Amino acid sequence: MTTPVNLNRFRKDKARATKRATADANAVRFGRSKADKALDRARTDQAERGLDGHKVTDEPDA
């Protein structure tokens, strides 16, 4: 005679496997490489520095 199978565990394991497969597929489709993230961060920092350089201050120039 075979051992009984816990159907709740089987159902949950199947759901986990499906979620994991979906997550892996999304990571491939939407994931960004470290170089892409660094490039985006560098561009954002450069844009912020450019804006800060053009900031108008309320202090009068002597």
PDB file of N, H, CA, C and O in Angstrom:
ATOM      1  N   MET A   1       0.837  -1.176   0.000  1.00  0.00           N
ATOM      2  CA  MET A   1       0.000   0.000   0.000  1.00  0.00           C
ATOM      3  C   MET A   1       0.887   1.247   0.000  1.00  0.00           C
ATOM      4  O   MET A   1       1.938   1.265   0.641  1.00  0.00           O
ATOM      5  N   THR A   2       0.474   2.256  -0.699  1.00  0.00           N
ATOM      6  H   THR A   2      -0.380   2.241  -1.219  1.00  0.00           H
ATOM      7  CA  THR A   2       1.281   3.471  -0.796  1.00  0.00           C
ATOM      8  C   THR A   2       1.018   4.384   0.386  1.00  0.00           C
ATOM      9  O   THR A   2       0.034   4.238   1.112  1.00  0.00           O
ATOM     10  N   THR A   3       1.919   5.320   0.554  1.00  0.00           N
ATOM     11  H   THR A   3       2.719   5.439  -0.035  1.00  0.00           H
ATOM     12  CA  THR A   3       1.759   6.259   1.666  1.00  0.00           C
ATOM     13  C   THR A   3       0.748   7.336   1.285  1.00  0.00           C
ATOM     14  O   THR A   3       0.670   7.733   0.123  1.00  0.00           O
ATOM     15  N   PRO A   4      -0.014   7.800   2.246  1.00  0.00           N
ATOM     16  CA  PRO A   4      -1.005   8.843   1.946  1.00  0.00           C
ATOM     17  C   PRO A   4      -0.314  10.166   1.600  1.00  0.00           C
ATOM     18  O   PRO A   4       0.770  10.471   2.098  1.00  0.00           O
ATOM     19  N   VAL A   5      -0.962  10.925   0.750  1.00  0.00           N
ATOM     20  H   VAL A   5      -1.843  10.678   0.346  1.00  0.00           H
ATOM     21  CA  VAL A   5      -0.413  12.200   0.293  1.00  0.00           C
ATOM     22  C   VAL A   5      -1.255  13.320   0.889  1.00  0.00           C
ATOM     23  O   VAL A   5      -2.484  13.296   0.818  1.00  0.00           O
ATOM     24  N   ASN A   6      -0.583  14.293   1.472  1.00  0.00           N
ATOM     25  H   ASN A   6       0.416  14.313   1.529  1.00  0.00           H
ATOM     26  CA  ASN A   6      -1.286  15.450   2.007  1.00  0.00           C
ATOM     27  C   ASN A   6      -1.612  16.379   0.837  1.00  0.00           C
ATOM     28  O   ASN A   6      -0.714  16.989   0.258  1.00  0.00           O
ATOM     29  N   LEU A   7      -2.875  16.483   0.495  1.00  0.00           N
ATOM     30  H   LEU A   7      -3.605  15.987   0.965  1.00  0.00           H
ATOM     31  CA  LEU A   7      -3.277  17.253  -0.679  1.00  0.00           C
ATOM     32  C   LEU A   7      -3.044  18.749  -0.490  1.00  0.00           C
ATOM     33  O   LEU A   7      -2.761  19.455  -1.457  1.00  0.00           O
ATOM     34  N   ASN A   8      -3.158  19.233   0.728  1.00  0.00           N
ATOM     35  H   ASN A   8      -3.388  18.659   1.514  1.00  0.00           H
ATOM     36  CA  ASN A   8      -2.891  20.656   0.972  1.00  0.00           C
ATOM     37  C   ASN A   8      -1.431  20.979   0.684  1.00  0.00           C
ATOM     38  O   ASN A   8      -1.125  21.998   0.064  1.00  0.00           O
ATOM     39  N   ARG A   9      -0.542  20.119   1.129  1.00  0.00           N
ATOM     40  H   ARG A   9      -0.791  19.291   1.633  1.00  0.00           H
ATOM     41  CA  ARG A   9       0.883  20.341   0.878  1.00  0.00           C
ATOM     42  C   ARG A   9       1.178  20.272  -0.619  1.00  0.00           C
ATOM     43  O   ARG A   9       1.944  21.081  -1.144  1.00  0.00           O
ATOM     44  N   PHE A  10       0.572  19.309  -1.299  1.00  0.00           N
ATOM     45  H   PHE A  10      -0.050  18.652  -0.872  1.00  0.00           H
ATOM     46  CA  PHE A  10       0.763  19.177  -2.743  1.00  0.00           C
ATOM     47  C   PHE A  10       0.278  20.443  -3.461  1.00  0.00           C
ATOM     48  O   PHE A  10       0.953  20.944  -4.359  1.00  0.00           O
ATOM     49  N   ARG A  11      -0.878  20.952  -3.069  1.00  0.00           N
ATOM     50  H   ARG A  11      -1.427  20.545  -2.339  1.00  0.00           H
ATOM     51  CA  ARG A  11      -1.444  22.148  -3.688  1.00  0.00           C
ATOM     52  C   ARG A  11      -0.546  23.356  -3.446  1.00  0.00           C
ATOM     53  O   ARG A  11      -0.297  24.138  -4.364  1.00  0.00           O
ATOM     54  N   LYS A  12      -0.062  23.512  -2.224  1.00  0.00           N
ATOM     55  H   LYS A  12      -0.265  22.876  -1.479  1.00  0.00           H
ATOM     56  CA  LYS A  12       0.805  24.646  -1.889  1.00  0.00           C
ATOM     57  C   LYS A  12       2.152  24.544  -2.605  1.00  0.00           C
ATOM     58  O   LYS A  12       2.677  25.550  -3.082  1.00  0.00           O
ATOM     59  N   ASP A  13       2.710  23.345  -2.681  1.00  0.00           N
ATOM     60  H   ASP A  13       2.284  22.528  -2.294  1.00  0.00           H
ATOM     61  CA  ASP A  13       3.979  23.164  -3.399  1.00  0.00           C
ATOM     62  C   ASP A  13       3.829  23.503  -4.877  1.00  0.00           C
ATOM     63  O   ASP A  13       4.708  24.123  -5.474  1.00  0.00           O
ATOM     64  N   LYS A  14       2.712  23.094  -5.455  1.00  0.00           N
ATOM     65  H   LYS A  14       1.997  22.591  -4.970  1.00  0.00           H
ATOM     66  CA  LYS A  14       2.462  23.392  -6.860  1.00  0.00           C
ATOM     67  C   LYS A  14       2.325  24.906  -7.062  1.00  0.00           C
ATOM     68  O   LYS A  14       2.848  25.447  -8.035  1.00  0.00           O
ATOM     69  N   ALA A  15       1.631  25.588  -6.157  1.00  0.00           N
ATOM     70  H   ALA A  15       1.205  25.148  -5.366  1.00  0.00           H
ATOM     71  CA  ALA A  15       1.465  27.044  -6.257  1.00  0.00           C
ATOM     72  C   ALA A  15       2.808  27.748  -6.106  1.00  0.00           C
ATOM     73  O   ALA A  15       3.084  28.715  -6.815  1.00  0.00           O
ATOM     74  N   ARG A  16       3.645  27.270  -5.186  1.00  0.00           N
ATOM     75  H   ARG A  16       3.420  26.484  -4.610  1.00  0.00           H
ATOM     76  CA  ARG A  16       4.975  27.865  -5.000  1.00  0.00           C
ATOM     77  C   ARG A  16       5.827  27.705  -6.254  1.00  0.00           C
ATOM     78  O   ARG A  16       6.517  28.636  -6.668  1.00  0.00           O
ATOM     79  N   ALA A  17       5.774  26.530  -6.848  1.00  0.00           N
ATOM     80  H   ALA A  17       5.214  25.773  -6.511  1.00  0.00           H
ATOM     81  CA  ALA A  17       6.560  26.285  -8.058  1.00  0.00           C
ATOM     82  C   ALA A  17       6.091  27.185  -9.197  1.00  0.00           C
ATOM     83  O   ALA A  17       6.908  27.704  -9.958  1.00  0.00           O
ATOM     84  N   THR A  18       4.794  27.366  -9.313  1.00  0.00           N
ATOM     85  H   THR A  18       4.130  26.945  -8.695  1.00  0.00           H
ATOM     86  CA  THR A  18       4.260  28.247 -10.357  1.00  0.00           C
ATOM     87  C   THR A  18       4.692  29.683 -10.122  1.00  0.00           C
ATOM     88  O   THR A  18       5.099  30.373 -11.057  1.00  0.00           O
ATOM     89  N   LYS A  19       4.605  30.139  -8.869  1.00  0.00           N
ATOM     90  H   LYS A  19       4.274  29.578  -8.110  1.00  0.00           H
ATOM     91  CA  LYS A  19       5.030  31.503  -8.540  1.00  0.00           C
ATOM     92  C   LYS A  19       6.513  31.694  -8.810  1.00  0.00           C
ATOM     93  O   LYS A  19       6.924  32.727  -9.339  1.00  0.00           O
ATOM     94  N   ARG A  20       7.313  30.707  -8.451  1.00  0.00           N
ATOM     95  H   ARG A  20       6.979  29.868  -8.021  1.00  0.00           H
ATOM     96  CA  ARG A  20       8.754  30.794  -8.660  1.00  0.00           C
ATOM     97  C   ARG A  20       9.073  30.881 -10.150  1.00  0.00           C
ATOM     98  O   ARG A  20       9.939  31.656 -10.555  1.00  0.00           O
ATOM     99  N   ALA A  21       8.382  30.093 -10.964  1.00  0.00           N
ATOM    100  H   ALA A  21       7.679  29.463 -10.636  1.00  0.00           H
ATOM    101  CA  ALA A  21       8.604  30.126 -12.411  1.00  0.00           C
ATOM    102  C   ALA A  21       8.209  31.483 -12.985  1.00  0.00           C
ATOM    103  O   ALA A  21       8.903  32.019 -13.850  1.00  0.00           O
ATOM    104  N   THR A  22       7.099  32.037 -12.509  1.00  0.00           N
ATOM    105  H   THR A  22       6.536  31.602 -11.807  1.00  0.00           H
ATOM    106  CA  THR A  22       6.667  33.360 -12.969  1.00  0.00           C
ATOM    107  C   THR A  22       7.668  34.422 -12.549  1.00  0.00           C
ATOM    108  O   THR A  22       7.993  35.311 -13.336  1.00  0.00           O
ATOM    109  N   ALA A  23       8.157  34.342 -11.331  1.00  0.00           N
ATOM    110  H   ALA A  23       7.893  33.620 -10.692  1.00  0.00           H
ATOM    111  CA  ALA A  23       9.133  35.320 -10.839  1.00  0.00           C
ATOM    112  C   ALA A  23      10.429  35.247 -11.639  1.00  0.00           C
ATOM    113  O   ALA A  23      11.016  36.279 -11.964  1.00  0.00           O
ATOM    114  N   ASP A  24      10.874  34.047 -11.955  1.00  0.00           N
ATOM    115  H   ASP A  24      10.397  33.208 -11.691  1.00  0.00           H
ATOM    116  CA  ASP A  24      12.092  33.902 -12.757  1.00  0.00           C
ATOM    117  C   ASP A  24      11.906  34.486 -14.154  1.00  0.00           C
ATOM    118  O   ASP A  24      12.809  35.131 -14.687  1.00  0.00           O
ATOM    119  N   ALA A  25      10.740  34.260 -14.743  1.00  0.00           N
ATOM    120  H   ALA A  25      10.007  33.736 -14.310  1.00  0.00           H
ATOM    121  CA  ALA A  25      10.470  34.807 -16.075  1.00  0.00           C
ATOM    122  C   ALA A  25      10.434  36.333 -16.029  1.00  0.00           C
ATOM    123  O   ALA A  25      10.947  36.995 -16.932  1.00  0.00           O
ATOM    124  N   ASN A  26       9.831  36.888 -14.982  1.00  0.00           N
ATOM    125  H   ASN A  26       9.415  36.350 -14.249  1.00  0.00           H
ATOM    126  CA  ASN A  26       9.774  38.346 -14.854  1.00  0.00           C
ATOM    127  C   ASN A  26      11.155  38.932 -14.605  1.00  0.00           C
ATOM    128  O   ASN A  26      11.455  40.026 -15.083  1.00  0.00           O
ATOM    129  N   ALA A  27      11.984  38.235 -13.879  1.00  0.00           N
ATOM    130  H   ALA A  27      11.740  37.346 -13.491  1.00  0.00           H
ATOM    131  CA  ALA A  27      13.339  38.728 -13.627  1.00  0.00           C
ATOM    132  C   ALA A  27      14.121  38.821 -14.930  1.00  0.00           C
ATOM    133  O   ALA A  27      14.915  39.742 -15.120  1.00  0.00           O
ATOM    134  N   VAL A  28      13.898  37.878 -15.812  1.00  0.00           N
ATOM    135  H   VAL A  28      13.253  37.130 -15.658  1.00  0.00           H
ATOM    136  CA  VAL A  28      14.580  37.913 -17.108  1.00  0.00           C
ATOM    137  C   VAL A  28      14.023  39.043 -17.964  1.00  0.00           C
ATOM    138  O   VAL A  28      14.782  39.740 -18.637  1.00  0.00           O
ATOM    139  N   ARG A  29      12.712  39.230 -17.947  1.00  0.00           N
ATOM    140  H   ARG A  29      12.095  38.663 -17.401  1.00  0.00           H
ATOM    141  CA  ARG A  29      12.083  40.239 -18.803  1.00  0.00           C
ATOM    142  C   ARG A  29      12.325  41.654 -18.304  1.00  0.00           C
ATOM    143  O   ARG A  29      12.620  42.546 -19.099  1.00  0.00           O
ATOM    144  N   PHE A  30      12.205  41.873 -16.998  1.00  0.00           N
ATOM    145  H   PHE A  30      11.966  41.148 -16.352  1.00  0.00           H
ATOM    146  CA  PHE A  30      12.212  43.226 -16.467  1.00  0.00           C
ATOM    147  C   PHE A  30      13.443  43.564 -15.643  1.00  0.00           C
ATOM    148  O   PHE A  30      13.626  44.720 -15.261  1.00  0.00           O
ATOM    149  N   GLY A  31      14.276  42.599 -15.367  1.00  0.00           N
ATOM    150  H   GLY A  31      14.128  41.661 -15.677  1.00  0.00           H
ATOM    151  CA  GLY A  31      15.454  42.850 -14.550  1.00  0.00           C
ATOM    152  C   GLY A  31      16.456  43.720 -15.283  1.00  0.00           C
ATOM    153  O   GLY A  31      16.563  43.678 -16.508  1.00  0.00           O
ATOM    154  N   ARG A  32      17.187  44.509 -14.511  1.00  0.00           N
ATOM    155  H   ARG A  32      17.100  44.543 -13.515  1.00  0.00           H
ATOM    156  CA  ARG A  32      18.212  45.364 -15.102  1.00  0.00           C
ATOM    157  C   ARG A  32      19.561  44.936 -14.555  1.00  0.00           C
ATOM    158  O   ARG A  32      19.678  44.531 -13.398  1.00  0.00           O
ATOM    159  N   SER A  33      20.563  45.029 -15.388  1.00  0.00           N
ATOM    160  H   SER A  33      20.468  45.358 -16.328  1.00  0.00           H
ATOM    161  CA  SER A  33      21.889  44.627 -14.956  1.00  0.00           C
ATOM    162  C   SER A  33      22.471  45.699 -14.037  1.00  0.00           C
ATOM    163  O   SER A  33      21.960  46.816 -13.960  1.00  0.00           O
ATOM    164  N   LYS A  34      23.527  45.343 -13.356  1.00  0.00           N
ATOM    165  H   LYS A  34      23.942  44.436 -13.418  1.00  0.00           H
ATOM    166  CA  LYS A  34      24.176  46.272 -12.442  1.00  0.00           C
ATOM    167  C   LYS A  34      24.724  47.478 -13.202  1.00  0.00           C
ATOM    168  O   LYS A  34      24.685  48.600 -12.696  1.00  0.00           O
ATOM    169  N   ALA A  35      25.228  47.256 -14.399  1.00  0.00           N
ATOM    170  H   ALA A  35      25.260  46.345 -14.810  1.00  0.00           H
ATOM    171  CA  ALA A  35      25.758  48.352 -15.209  1.00  0.00           C
ATOM    172  C   ALA A  35      24.648  49.324 -15.605  1.00  0.00           C
ATOM    173  O   ALA A  35      24.855  50.537 -15.596  1.00  0.00           O
ATOM    174  N   ASP A  36      23.478  48.802 -15.949  1.00  0.00           N
ATOM    175  H   ASP A  36      23.310  47.816 -15.956  1.00  0.00           H
ATOM    176  CA  ASP A  36      22.356  49.670 -16.302  1.00  0.00           C
ATOM    177  C   ASP A  36      21.925  50.524 -15.116  1.00  0.00           C
ATOM    178  O   ASP A  36      21.644  51.713 -15.266  1.00  0.00           O
ATOM    179  N   LYS A  37      21.877  49.911 -13.937  1.00  0.00           N
ATOM    180  H   LYS A  37      22.105  48.945 -13.815  1.00  0.00           H
ATOM    181  CA  LYS A  37      21.498  50.660 -12.739  1.00  0.00           C
ATOM    182  C   LYS A  37      22.520  51.741 -12.431  1.00  0.00           C
ATOM    183  O   LYS A  37      22.147  52.860 -12.079  1.00  0.00           O
ATOM    184  N   ALA A  38      23.800  51.424 -12.557  1.00  0.00           N
ATOM    185  H   ALA A  38      24.103  50.515 -12.842  1.00  0.00           H
ATOM    186  CA  ALA A  38      24.856  52.402 -12.275  1.00  0.00           C
ATOM    187  C   ALA A  38      24.804  53.547 -13.275  1.00  0.00           C
ATOM    188  O   ALA A  38      24.988  54.704 -12.897  1.00  0.00           O
ATOM    189  N   LEU A  39      24.559  53.246 -14.538  1.00  0.00           N
ATOM    190  H   LEU A  39      24.409  52.306 -14.846  1.00  0.00           H
ATOM    191  CA  LEU A  39      24.463  54.287 -15.557  1.00  0.00           C
ATOM    192  C   LEU A  39      23.279  55.205 -15.278  1.00  0.00           C
ATOM    193  O   LEU A  39      23.398  56.425 -15.392  1.00  0.00           O
ATOM    194  N   ASP A  40      22.156  54.636 -14.920  1.00  0.00           N
ATOM    195  H   ASP A  40      22.059  53.645 -14.827  1.00  0.00           H
ATOM    196  CA  ASP A  40      20.973  55.436 -14.606  1.00  0.00           C
ATOM    197  C   ASP A  40      21.225  56.314 -13.383  1.00  0.00           C
ATOM    198  O   ASP A  40      20.837  57.482 -13.361  1.00  0.00           O
ATOM    199  N   ARG A  41      21.877  55.750 -12.366  1.00  0.00           N
ATOM    200  H   ARG A  41      22.193  54.801 -12.384  1.00  0.00           H
ATOM    201  CA  ARG A  41      22.192  56.510 -11.157  1.00  0.00           C
ATOM    202  C   ARG A  41      23.149  57.654 -11.482  1.00  0.00           C
ATOM    203  O   ARG A  41      22.984  58.758 -10.963  1.00  0.00           O
ATOM    204  N   ALA A  42      24.144  57.411 -12.328  1.00  0.00           N
ATOM    205  H   ALA A  42      24.278  56.514 -12.749  1.00  0.00           H
ATOM    206  CA  ALA A  42      25.106  58.446 -12.698  1.00  0.00           C
ATOM    207  C   ALA A  42      24.420  59.565 -13.476  1.00  0.00           C
ATOM    208  O   ALA A  42      24.700  60.741 -13.243  1.00  0.00           O
ATOM    209  N   ARG A  43      23.537  59.216 -14.383  1.00  0.00           N
ATOM    210  H   ARG A  43      23.309  58.260 -14.571  1.00  0.00           H
ATOM    211  CA  ARG A  43      22.815  60.241 -15.146  1.00  0.00           C
ATOM    212  C   ARG A  43      21.922  61.076 -14.233  1.00  0.00           C
ATOM    213  O   ARG A  43      21.839  62.294 -14.393  1.00  0.00           O
ATOM    214  N   THR A  44      21.261  60.439 -13.288  1.00  0.00           N
ATOM    215  H   THR A  44      21.328  59.449 -13.158  1.00  0.00           H
ATOM    216  CA  THR A  44      20.406  61.161 -12.352  1.00  0.00           C
ATOM    217  C   THR A  44      21.234  62.105 -11.494  1.00  0.00           C
ATOM    218  O   THR A  44      20.849  63.257 -11.294  1.00  0.00           O
ATOM    219  N   ASP A  45      22.364  61.634 -10.987  1.00  0.00           N
ATOM    220  H   ASP A  45      22.677  60.698 -11.149  1.00  0.00           H
ATOM    221  CA  ASP A  45      23.237  62.483 -10.174  1.00  0.00           C
ATOM    222  C   ASP A  45      23.747  63.671 -10.975  1.00  0.00           C
ATOM    223  O   ASP A  45      23.804  64.786 -10.459  1.00  0.00           O
ATOM    224  N   GLN A  46      24.115  63.445 -12.225  1.00  0.00           N
ATOM    225  H   GLN A  46      24.068  62.539 -12.645  1.00  0.00           H
ATOM    226  CA  GLN A  46      24.614  64.529 -13.068  1.00  0.00           C
ATOM    227  C   GLN A  46      23.508  65.553 -13.320  1.00  0.00           C
ATOM    228  O   GLN A  46      23.772  66.755 -13.296  1.00  0.00           O
ATOM    229  N   ALA A  47      22.295  65.110 -13.555  1.00  0.00           N
ATOM    230  H   ALA A  47      22.080  64.134 -13.574  1.00  0.00           H
ATOM    231  CA  ALA A  47      21.182  66.028 -13.775  1.00  0.00           C
ATOM    232  C   ALA A  47      20.895  66.842 -12.515  1.00  0.00           C
ATOM    233  O   ALA A  47      20.620  68.039 -12.601  1.00  0.00           O
ATOM    234  N   GLU A  48      20.957  66.203 -11.350  1.00  0.00           N
ATOM    235  H   GLU A  48      21.180  65.231 -11.280  1.00  0.00           H
ATOM    236  CA  GLU A  48      20.729  66.921 -10.094  1.00  0.00           C
ATOM    237  C   GLU A  48      21.812  67.965  -9.859  1.00  0.00           C
ATOM    238  O   GLU A  48      21.514  69.072  -9.409  1.00  0.00           O
ATOM    239  N   ARG A  49      23.065  67.629 -10.157  1.00  0.00           N
ATOM    240  H   ARG A  49      23.308  66.731 -10.522  1.00  0.00           H
ATOM    241  CA  ARG A  49      24.149  68.600  -9.994  1.00  0.00           C
ATOM    242  C   ARG A  49      23.960  69.780 -10.945  1.00  0.00           C
ATOM    243  O   ARG A  49      24.225  70.924 -10.574  1.00  0.00           O
ATOM    244  N   GLY A  50      23.507  69.511 -12.158  1.00  0.00           N
ATOM    245  H   GLY A  50      23.292  68.582 -12.459  1.00  0.00           H
ATOM    246  CA  GLY A  50      23.258  70.578 -13.113  1.00  0.00           C
ATOM    247  C   GLY A  50      22.152  71.502 -12.643  1.00  0.00           C
ATOM    248  O   GLY A  50      22.250  72.720 -12.794  1.00  0.00           O
ATOM    249  N   LEU A  51      21.105  70.933 -12.075  1.00  0.00           N
ATOM    250  H   LEU A  51      21.025  69.944 -11.952  1.00  0.00           H
ATOM    251  CA  LEU A  51      20.015  71.758 -11.559  1.00  0.00           C
ATOM    252  C   LEU A  51      20.465  72.561 -10.346  1.00  0.00           C
ATOM    253  O   LEU A  51      20.098  73.728 -10.206  1.00  0.00           O
ATOM    254  N   ASP A  52      21.251  71.952  -9.473  1.00  0.00           N
ATOM    255  H   ASP A  52      21.548  71.004  -9.587  1.00  0.00           H
ATOM    256  CA  ASP A  52      21.744  72.670  -8.298  1.00  0.00           C
ATOM    257  C   ASP A  52      22.650  73.823  -8.704  1.00  0.00           C
ATOM    258  O   ASP A  52      22.696  74.840  -8.012  1.00  0.00           O
ATOM    259  N   GLY A  53      23.362  73.686  -9.799  1.00  0.00           N
ATOM    260  H   GLY A  53      23.324  72.860 -10.362  1.00  0.00           H
ATOM    261  CA  GLY A  53      24.242  74.749 -10.267  1.00  0.00           C
ATOM    262  C   GLY A  53      23.469  75.954 -10.775  1.00  0.00           C
ATOM    263  O   GLY A  53      23.998  77.066 -10.780  1.00  0.00           O
ATOM    264  N   HIS A  54      22.244  75.760 -11.195  1.00  0.00           N
ATOM    265  H   HIS A  54      21.814  74.857 -11.191  1.00  0.00           H
ATOM    266  CA  HIS A  54      21.424  76.851 -11.716  1.00  0.00           C
ATOM    267  C   HIS A  54      20.409  77.350 -10.696  1.00  0.00           C
ATOM    268  O   HIS A  54      19.516  78.127 -11.033  1.00  0.00           O
ATOM    269  N   LYS A  55      20.544  76.909  -9.465  1.00  0.00           N
ATOM    270  H   LYS A  55      21.270  76.277  -9.192  1.00  0.00           H
ATOM    271  CA  LYS A  55      19.591  77.285  -8.431  1.00  0.00           C
ATOM    272  C   LYS A  55      19.732  78.773  -8.115  1.00  0.00           C
ATOM    273  O   LYS A  55      20.846  79.284  -7.996  1.00  0.00           O
ATOM    274  N   VAL A  56      18.611  79.458  -7.981  1.00  0.00           N
ATOM    275  H   VAL A  56      17.706  79.043  -8.078  1.00  0.00           H
ATOM    276  CA  VAL A  56      18.598  80.880  -7.655  1.00  0.00           C
ATOM    277  C   VAL A  56      18.529  81.004  -6.138  1.00  0.00           C
ATOM    278  O   VAL A  56      17.697  80.376  -5.484  1.00  0.00           O
ATOM    279  N   THR A  57      19.411  81.819  -5.600  1.00  0.00           N
ATOM    280  H   THR A  57      20.087  82.329  -6.131  1.00  0.00           H
ATOM    281  CA  THR A  57      19.412  82.033  -4.159  1.00  0.00           C
ATOM    282  C   THR A  57      18.760  83.373  -3.849  1.00  0.00           C
ATOM    283  O   THR A  57      18.724  84.261  -4.701  1.00  0.00           O
ATOM    284  N   ASP A  58      18.250  83.520  -2.643  1.00  0.00           N
ATOM    285  H   ASP A  58      18.280  82.799  -1.951  1.00  0.00           H
ATOM    286  CA  ASP A  58      17.605  84.759  -2.226  1.00  0.00           C
ATOM    287  C   ASP A  58      18.600  85.766  -1.678  1.00  0.00           C
ATOM    288  O   ASP A  58      18.230  86.906  -1.395  1.00  0.00           O
ATOM    289  N   GLU A  59      19.844  85.369  -1.524  1.00  0.00           N
ATOM    290  H   GLU A  59      20.144  84.443  -1.754  1.00  0.00           H
ATOM    291  CA  GLU A  59      20.845  86.274  -0.967  1.00  0.00           C
ATOM    292  C   GLU A  59      21.282  87.276  -2.032  1.00  0.00           C
ATOM    293  O   GLU A  59      21.600  86.883  -3.154  1.00  0.00           O
ATOM    294  N   PRO A  60      21.301  88.571  -1.690  1.00  0.00           N
ATOM    295  CA  PRO A  60      21.758  89.562  -2.675  1.00  0.00           C
ATOM    296  C   PRO A  60      23.271  89.504  -2.831  1.00  0.00           C
ATOM    297  O   PRO A  60      23.998  89.295  -1.859  1.00  0.00           O
ATOM    298  N   ASP A  61      23.734  89.687  -4.045  1.00  0.00           N
ATOM    299  H   ASP A  61      23.144  89.856  -4.835  1.00  0.00           H
ATOM    300  CA  ASP A  61      25.168  89.736  -4.291  1.00  0.00           C
ATOM    301  C   ASP A  61      25.661  91.118  -3.912  1.00  0.00           C
ATOM    302  O   ASP A  61      25.038  92.118  -4.269  1.00  0.00           O
ATOM    303  N   ALA A  62      26.774  91.188  -3.193  1.00  0.00           N
ATOM    304  H   ALA A  62      27.281  90.376  -2.903  1.00  0.00           H
ATOM    305  CA  ALA A  62      27.293  92.470  -2.709  1.00  0.00           C
ATOM    306  C   ALA A  62      27.809  93.265  -3.809  1.00  0.00           C
ATOM    307  O   ALA A  62      28.288  94.378  -3.595  1.00  0.00           O
TER     308      ALA A  62
END
